Amino acid sequence: MDIDRDLDVKGLNCPLPILRAKKALAEMESGQVLRVKATDPKSAGDFEAFCRQTGHQLVDQQTEEGSPAVLVFSIRRK
């Protein structure tokens, strides 16, 4: 999968990761993919709900081991 833009929101807590992702997606074209790296453990549910509500597609979700663990989301803009 091609990644068109990366967004690092590690260290930020809700709602900042979602707000920064929303802003980044607004600057992208339809079909482009945004990769977001976050450390907030609640962001998994937040990004799933965000994509459901906005129509963007959560195409991949992974966890990079470490302390703290990094959650990586790939979101395709609608």
Secondary structure, DSSP 8 states (H G I E B T S, - for coil): ----EEEE-TT--TTHHHHHHHHHHHTS-TT-EEEEEE--TTHHHHHHHHHHHH--EEEEEEEE-SSS-EEEEEEE--
